[in-house]
Amino acid sequence: MPRPSDTKQRIQEAARELFARKGVQRTSLQEIADRLGITKPALYYHFSSREDLVRSIVQPIIDEEEAFLAAQEALDEVEPRALLEGYFDFHYRNRQGIVLMLSELTTLADLGLIDLVMQWRARFGRLLHGPEPTLEQATRAAIAFGGVQDCTIQFADVPEAELRRAAVDGACAALGIEV
């Protein structure tokens, strides 16, 4: 008999796969239970709702990005290229979960995550340009960080090191930083 934590992980893995294929709203908890050969009450033992299950999948990603951002904010001086490289690495490593998040914007809005992502983007911009960036600086930062994130998803077939260099170089160009 699997341990409860194993069952919880199996539920999350099955949910990720079904959510990616069918979408969160079109995947029932019964389908997830059926896929694993468990009862729906057994699934409810681990997750009280679909929202709870979705949050359990995205929360580790949120926690990791928050930790990365907080660590950057704690530095005496931020090196822009290193910041962008770390941002790329985070998004590349978590691209499957991020695709799930981007494909389910309504669900994410219900979880309050869209506002959180917007706050993160503003914080990253302030790391590069100080507490009150100009509109030009803020838009360049939005383009740079959004572009890096998009590249990790759009160019999934490109080798990681090659994509990292190209994406970070492009972000530096958008920011007006020498590469």
C-alpha positions in Angstrom: 0.0 0.0 0.0 1.5 3.4 -1.0 2.3 5.9 1.8 -0.1 8.9 1.9 2.7 11.2 0.7 3.3 8.9 -2.3 -0.4 9.0 -3.1 -0.5 12.8 -2.8 2.4 13.0 -5.3 0.8 10.5 -7.6 -2.4 12.6 -7.5 -0.4 15.7 -8.4 1.4 14.0 -11.2 -1.8 12.7 -12.7 -3.5 16.1 -12.3 -0.6 17.9 -14.0 -0.8 15.6 -17.0 -4.6 15.8 -17.3 -4.6 19.6 -16.6 -2.0 20.1 -19.4 -4.0 17.9 -21.8 -7.5 19.0 -21.0 -7.3 22.1 -18.9 -8.1 22.5 -15.2 -11.8 23.3 -15.6 -12.4 20.4 -18.0 -10.6 17.8 -15.7 -12.8 16.4 -13.0 -11.5 15.0 -9.7 -13.2 11.8 -10.6 -11.1 11.5 -13.8 -7.9 12.0 -11.7 -9.1 9.3 -9.2 -10.0 6.9 -12.0 -6.6 7.4 -13.6 -4.9 6.3 -10.4 -7.4 3.6 -9.5 -8.4 5.2 -6.3 -11.8 6.4 -5.0 -12.9 10.0 -5.2 -13.1 10.1 -1.3 -9.5 8.9 -1.2 -8.6 11.9 -3.4 -10.6 14.2 -1.2 -8.6 12.9 1.8 -5.5 14.6 0.2 -7.1 17.6 -1.5 -10.4 19.2 -0.4 -11.1 20.6 -3.9 -9.8 21.1 -7.4 -8.6 24.6 -6.3 -6.7 23.0 -3.4 -5.1 20.5 -5.8 -4.1 23.3 -8.3 -2.7 25.4 -5.5 -0.6 22.4 -4.3 0.9 22.2 -7.8 1.7 25.9 -8.2 2.5 26.8 -4.6 6.1 25.3 -4.7 6.8 27.3 -7.9 5.4 30.5 -6.2 7.5 29.9 -3.1 10.6 29.3 -5.2 10.2 32.5 -7.2 9.5 34.5 -4.0 12.6 33.1 -2.4 14.7 33.9 -5.4 13.3 37.5 -5.6 13.8 38.0 -1.8 17.4 36.8 -2.0 18.1 39.3 -4.9 16.4 42.1 -2.9 18.7 41.2 0.1 21.9 41.8 -2.0 23.8 45.0 -1.5 24.1 45.4 -5.2 22.3 43.5 -8.0 24.2 42.4 -11.1 21.7 42.7 -13.9 23.0 39.8 -16.0 23.2 37.5 -13.0 19.6 38.5 -12.1 18.4 37.7 -15.6 20.3 34.4 -15.7 18.8 33.3 -12.3 15.3 34.4 -13.6 15.9 32.3 -16.8 17.1 29.3 -14.7 14.0 29.4 -12.5 11.6 29.6 -15.4 13.4 27.0 -17.5 13.3 24.6 -14.5 9.6 25.2 -13.9 8.4 25.7 -17.4 5.9 22.8 -17.3 4.2 24.3 -14.2 4.3 27.7 -15.7 2.7 26.5 -18.9 -0.1 25.1 -16.7 -0.4 28.5 -15.0 -0.5 30.5 -18.2 -3.0 28.2 -19.8 -5.4 28.6 -16.9 -5.5 32.3 -16.3 -9.0 32.3 -14.9 -8.1 29.7 -12.3 -5.0 31.7 -11.5 -7.0 34.9 -11.1 -9.2 33.0 -8.7 -6.1 32.0 -6.7 -4.8 35.7 -6.7 -1.7 34.7 -8.7 -2.0 37.2 -11.5 -1.7 40.1 -9.1 1.2 38.4 -7.5 3.1 37.9 -10.8 2.5 41.6 -11.6 3.9 42.6 -8.2 7.0 40.4 -8.8 7.5 42.0 -12.2 7.5 45.4 -10.5 9.9 44.3 -7.8 12.3 42.9 -10.5 12.1 46.3 -12.3 12.9 48.1 -9.1 15.9 45.8 -8.5 17.3 47.0 -11.8 16.2 50.7 -11.8 15.7 51.7 -8.2 12.5 52.5 -6.2 10.9 54.7 -8.8 11.7 53.6 -12.3 10.7 55.8 -15.2 8.0 54.5 -17.6 10.7 53.7 -20.1 12.7 51.7 -17.5 9.6 49.9 -16.3 8.4 49.0 -19.8 11.9 47.7 -20.7 12.0 45.6 -17.6 8.5 44.2 -18.4 9.7 43.3 -21.9 12.9 41.8 -20.6 11.5 39.6 -17.8 8.4 38.7 -19.8 10.5 37.8 -22.8 12.9 35.6 -20.8 9.9 33.7 -19.4 8.3 33.4 -22.8 11.5 32.1 -24.3 11.7 29.2 -21.8 8.3 28.0 -23.1 8.4 28.9 -26.8 11.8 27.5 -27.5 11.6 24.3 -25.5 13.5 22.3 -28.2 16.6 24.5 -28.1 19.4 23.3 -25.8 19.2 25.0 -22.4 22.7 26.7 -22.5 22.1 28.1 -26.0 18.6 29.3 -25.1 19.8 30.8 -21.8 22.5 32.9 -23.6 20.1 34.0 -26.4 17.3 34.9 -24.0 19.5 36.7 -21.5 21.3 38.6 -24.3 17.9 39.6 -25.7 16.8 40.8 -22.3 20.0 42.8 -21.8 19.4 44.4 -25.2 15.8 45.3 -24.2 17.2 46.9 -21.0 20.0 48.7 -22.8 22.7 46.7 -21.0 25.9 45.8 -22.7 26.2 42.1 -23.4 
